[in-house]
Amino acid sequence: MTVRVSSRSEWAADRVAGRTQGRAATLKMRVTFETERDYWINAVALATVARMVSARHGVHSGVHYLSAAMDPIAFMAELRKAGVHQTESFEFGE
């Protein structure tokens, strides 16, 4: 994960590389939020997880880790509703 700070916004980005259907593929994701809101992004993520778990929305039971328990698509949809901006791209390689 890479975290960058500019004069007006902060962002965290992640890059996942692998293979799909026999071809190299890369997924790039970037989450952007306003400067001075680094505590906010942590709080909104934790509050969103707590709300989703209590509502049993997008949650898989019987697992030990948060990354396995939460549906990532539902989680990111809830974060976008809370004001988190996300961009992603998917590229195929050779």
N, C-alpha and C positions, 0 to 999 in steps of 0.2 A: 504494500500500500504506500502511496505517495501522498503527502499533505503539503499544500502550497498556500502561501498567504500573499495577497496583493493588497493594494491600497483600499479596495472597496469590498472584496469578498475573499472568503477562504474556501478551499475545496479539498476533498479527499478523493483519490482515484485508485482504482484497482484494475489489474490486467490479469486475465486468466487465459492461458494458452493450452491447447490440447488438440485432440483429433476428433472429428465427427464424420461419419460416413466415409472413412478412409482418407480424409483430407485434413490438413492442418487448419486450425481455426483459432481465432482470438476474440475474446469478449472483453471490451473495455467499458468500465462504468465510472461515472464521476458524479459526486454529490457536492452541491454548492450551497453555501450559506453565507450570511452577511458577517463582516468582521466583528469582532467583539462578541460573537454569539457561540463560541466554542463550548461553553457550559450548556447553552440552550440545546445544541445538537445532541449532546450526551443525555440530557434530561428528557428530551422529546423521544429519543429512541427507547429509553428505559420505560417511560410512561406508556408508549405505544405497545411495547411487549406486554406490560402488565395488563393493560386494557384488553388486548387480544386474548391473552391467556384466561382472564376472568370471564370473557364472553365466549370462550371456546371457538374463536374465529381464526381460521388458518393455523391451527395448532395440531401437531401430531403427538399423541400420547405414547408412553412406553419407551422413550428415548432418554438419553442422559445429557445431551448437549443442546444448547439453545439453537445452534445452527441446524441441527437435525429436527428440532421441535417446531420451528416456525416455517411456514410457507413463505419463501422469499418474495414471491410476487405479491401476495396479500400484504406482507409487511411493508414493502416499498410503496404500495398503493396507499396504505394508511399514513406513511411518512409524508407522501406528497400532499395528502389532505391537510397535514399539520403545517405545511409550508416549506418542506424540504424540496429542493430542486434537484432532479436527477437527469442525466443523459447517459445513453449507452450506445455502443456500436458493436457490430458483429462482423468480422472479416474472415474470409476464407483465404488460405495461402496455398502454396503448391504442395 
